Protein backbone atom coordinates (compact mmCIF):
# COMPACT_ATOMS: atom_id res chain seq x y z
CA UNK A 1 0.00 0.00 0.00
CA UNK A 2 2.81 2.44 0.89
CA UNK A 3 4.58 1.44 -2.34
CA UNK A 4 1.46 2.28 -4.35
CA UNK A 5 1.17 5.73 -2.69
CA UNK A 6 4.80 6.49 -3.56
CA UNK A 7 4.23 5.48 -7.17
CA UNK A 8 1.10 7.67 -7.40
CA UNK A 9 2.82 10.67 -5.77
CA UNK A 10 5.89 10.28 -8.00
CA UNK A 11 3.70 10.03 -11.09
CA UNK A 12 1.72 13.14 -10.11
CA UNK A 13 4.92 15.12 -9.50
CA UNK A 14 6.45 14.02 -12.80
CA UNK A 15 3.26 14.87 -14.72
CA UNK A 16 3.10 18.29 -13.04
CA UNK A 17 6.72 19.03 -13.96
CA UNK A 18 6.13 17.84 -17.54
CA UNK A 19 3.02 20.02 -17.90
CA UNK A 20 4.86 23.05 -16.52
CA UNK A 21 7.80 22.49 -18.87
CA UNK A 22 5.54 22.18 -21.89
CA UNK A 23 3.37 25.13 -20.84
CA UNK A 24 6.36 27.42 -20.33
CA UNK A 25 8.05 26.60 -23.60
CA UNK A 26 8.45 29.37 -26.11
CA UNK A 27 6.07 29.55 -29.03
CA UNK A 28 8.03 32.32 -30.70
CA UNK A 29 8.87 31.96 -34.32
CA UNK A 30 12.19 33.31 -35.46
CA UNK A 31 12.82 34.91 -38.77
CA UNK A 32 16.09 35.06 -40.65
CA UNK A 33 15.11 38.48 -41.98
CA UNK A 34 16.62 41.26 -39.90
CA UNK A 35 15.64 44.88 -40.09
CA UNK A 36 17.50 47.81 -38.56
CA UNK A 37 15.38 50.78 -37.65
CA UNK A 38 17.14 54.11 -37.23
CA UNK A 39 15.18 57.03 -35.91
CA UNK A 40 15.74 60.49 -34.59
CA UNK A 41 14.24 61.95 -31.40
CA UNK A 42 11.06 63.57 -32.68
CA UNK A 43 10.61 66.20 -30.00
CA UNK A 44 7.60 64.37 -28.57
CA UNK A 45 7.01 64.52 -24.85
CA UNK A 46 7.89 60.86 -24.14
CA UNK A 47 11.63 60.33 -24.43
CA UNK A 48 13.47 57.28 -25.73
CA UNK A 49 16.07 55.11 -24.05
CA UNK A 50 18.73 56.55 -26.37
CA UNK A 51 17.76 60.08 -25.38
CA UNK A 52 18.02 59.19 -21.68
CA UNK A 53 21.44 57.61 -22.21
CA UNK A 54 22.65 60.75 -24.00
CA UNK A 55 21.32 62.96 -21.18
CA UNK A 56 23.06 60.76 -18.60
CA UNK A 57 26.41 61.81 -20.10
CA UNK A 58 25.70 65.47 -19.32
CA UNK A 59 26.52 66.17 -15.65
CA UNK A 60 23.54 68.27 -14.61
CA UNK A 61 20.52 67.92 -12.37
CA UNK A 62 17.55 66.27 -14.08
CA UNK A 63 14.07 65.20 -13.09
CA UNK A 64 12.69 61.92 -14.45
CA UNK A 65 8.90 62.09 -14.62
CA UNK A 66 7.23 58.71 -15.14
CA UNK A 67 3.77 58.69 -16.64
CA UNK A 68 1.52 57.08 -19.24
CA UNK A 69 -0.67 58.12 -22.18
CA UNK A 70 -3.81 56.83 -20.42
CA UNK A 71 -3.09 58.81 -17.22
CA UNK A 72 -5.15 62.00 -17.00
CA UNK A 73 -3.00 63.40 -14.18
CA UNK A 74 0.13 62.77 -16.29
CA UNK A 75 -1.34 64.63 -19.26
CA UNK A 76 -2.40 67.44 -16.92
CA UNK A 77 1.11 67.68 -15.45
CA UNK A 78 2.64 67.86 -18.93
CA UNK A 79 0.24 70.68 -19.90
CA UNK A 80 0.83 72.63 -16.68
CA UNK A 81 4.63 72.33 -16.98
CA UNK A 82 4.39 73.52 -20.56
CA UNK A 83 2.18 76.47 -19.54
CA UNK A 84 4.68 77.38 -16.80
CA UNK A 85 7.58 77.36 -19.34
CA UNK A 86 9.54 74.84 -17.27
CA UNK A 87 12.98 74.11 -18.76
CA UNK A 88 12.46 70.96 -20.86
CA UNK A 89 16.14 69.99 -20.66
CA UNK A 90 15.83 69.35 -16.93
CA UNK A 91 12.53 67.43 -17.00
CA UNK A 92 12.57 64.12 -18.87
CA UNK A 93 9.21 62.40 -19.36
CA UNK A 94 9.30 58.59 -19.57
CA UNK A 95 6.36 56.38 -20.54
CA UNK A 96 5.83 53.46 -18.11
CA UNK A 97 4.14 51.50 -20.90
CA UNK A 98 7.60 50.79 -22.36
CA UNK A 99 9.43 47.73 -21.04
CA UNK A 100 12.79 49.49 -20.67
CA UNK A 101 11.14 52.16 -18.48
CA UNK A 102 9.57 49.49 -16.25
CA UNK A 103 12.99 47.82 -15.97
CA UNK A 104 14.54 51.15 -14.95
CA UNK A 105 11.83 51.63 -12.33
CA UNK A 106 12.43 48.14 -10.96
CA UNK A 107 16.11 49.02 -10.50
CA UNK A 108 15.10 52.17 -8.61
CA UNK A 109 12.68 50.38 -6.31
CA UNK A 110 9.44 50.55 -8.28
CA UNK A 111 6.51 52.92 -7.95
CA UNK A 112 2.99 52.94 -6.59
CA UNK A 113 1.33 55.42 -8.90
CA UNK A 114 1.83 57.74 -11.84
CA UNK A 115 2.82 60.48 -12.26
CA UNK A 116 6.00 59.74 -10.33
CA UNK A 117 9.15 61.85 -10.30
CA UNK A 118 12.75 61.11 -9.32
CA UNK A 119 15.49 63.75 -9.09
CA UNK A 120 18.84 62.72 -10.56
CA UNK A 121 21.72 64.76 -9.15
CA UNK A 122 24.69 65.87 -11.33
CA UNK A 123 26.80 63.02 -9.89
CA UNK A 124 24.16 60.46 -10.99
CA UNK A 125 22.73 59.75 -7.54
CA UNK A 126 18.97 59.70 -7.01
CA UNK A 127 17.51 62.45 -4.88
CA UNK A 128 13.98 63.60 -4.13
CA UNK A 129 11.06 61.39 -5.12
CA UNK A 130 7.55 62.69 -5.50
CA UNK A 131 4.15 61.20 -6.41
CA UNK A 132 1.05 62.85 -7.78
CA UNK A 133 0.35 65.83 -9.99
CA UNK A 134 0.16 68.51 -7.28
CA UNK A 135 3.22 67.38 -5.37
CA UNK A 136 5.39 67.08 -8.48
CA UNK A 137 4.19 70.36 -9.97
CA UNK A 138 4.81 72.28 -6.74
CA UNK A 139 8.29 70.78 -6.34
CA UNK A 140 9.31 71.49 -9.94
CA UNK A 141 7.97 75.06 -9.89
CA UNK A 142 9.97 75.72 -6.72
CA UNK A 143 13.18 74.07 -7.95
CA UNK A 144 13.47 74.78 -11.68
CA UNK A 145 13.81 78.13 -13.35
CA UNK A 146 11.32 78.92 -16.04
CA UNK A 147 12.35 79.75 -19.58
CA UNK A 148 11.58 83.15 -20.98
CA UNK A 149 9.53 83.01 -24.17
N, C-alpha and C positions, 0 to 999 in steps of 0.2 A: 504494500500500500504506500509506504514512504517512497519507494522507488518510482512508483507511478506518479506521485505528486511532483517529484524532482523532474521527471521527464516532461510533464505538462508545464511546469514553471519555466524550464529551460526552453521549451518550444515557444511559449508565449513571448519570452524575452527575445529570442532570436527573430521571431516574426515581427515584433515591434521595431527592432533595430533595422531589419530589412525594409520595412515600410517607411521608416524615417529616412533611410538612405535613398530609397527610390523617390520619395516625395521631395527631398531637398536637392535632387540632382538638377543641373542646369538644363533648361530647354532652349537656351540661346542658340541661334544659328549664326555662324560666322561667315563673313564674306571675304573673298580675296581682293575685292575692290576697295581701295583706300582713297579717301578724299581729304584734302587739307583745306580747311576753311580759314582764311585770313580776314580779319575785320579790324576796323578802327573804332575807337571809342566814339560813340555817336553824340555825346553831350546829353543823353537821357539822364534821368535822375538816378536810376539804379546802376551802380558801377560794377565793372567786371573784375574778375580775379586778377587779370593782368594789370588793370588800373590800380588796384590795391597794392600789388607788388611794387609797381613803380612809385607809388606814394610812400611806401615803407622805406625807400632809399633816401627820401628827403627828410632830414632830421628836424622836424617841426611838430608842434602839438596838433593832433587831429582828433576828431570825434567821429566814431563809427556809430551810425544810426541804423539799427536793424528794423525792417518793416516788411510789409507785403502789399501787393496790389489790392487785395480784397479787404484790407484794413482801413476803415474810414478814418480812424485816429491818425494813422500813418499818412494818409493823403492830406488830412487837415494840417498836420505838422509840416509837411513839405510846402504847402501853400503859405502857411504863416511865416515860415523861415524865408521863403521867397519874397513875401510882402515886406518883411523886415530888412531886406537886403543883407542877410547874413553871408559872410564870406564863404563861397562854395568850395574853396580849396581846403578849408579846415573841416568841413562837414562832409563825410562820405556816407552816402546812403547805400545799404546792402539789402538785397531781397532774400528773405529767409526761405523762399520757395526754391532756391538753388541749392543743390547738394553741397557744394563747396562752402557756402555760407553756413549751412547747418554744421558742417564739420568744424569750421572755425569757432562757432559758438560752443560746440562740445568741448573744444580745447580750452575755452575760456570759462567753462563751468555751466554753460547752458543759460536758458532764460525762462521766465514764467509767462511773459506777455510781450506783445509788440504794441507800440514802438518801444524799443529798448536802445539805450545809448551807452557806449563805453568810451572814456577818454583814453587816448594813447599819447603818452608823454614823448618829448623829443628823443629820449633815450630808449624808446620802445616799450617801456613798462606801462601796464594798464593802471589807470587812475580811477576817477569818479565813474560810478555806474548809476544810471537813472532809468526809471520805467514810467511810461505814461506820457501823453501829450503835454499836459500842463507842466509837469516836473521837468521834462526835457527842454521845453520851450523856454521856461524861466531860467534854467541853468545856462542855456546857450546865449540868450539875450544878455545875461549878466557877465558872461565870460568871453564873448567873441565880439570884436569890433564889426560894425556894419560897414558895408561898402557904400561909397557915395556914387549915386547915379547921375 
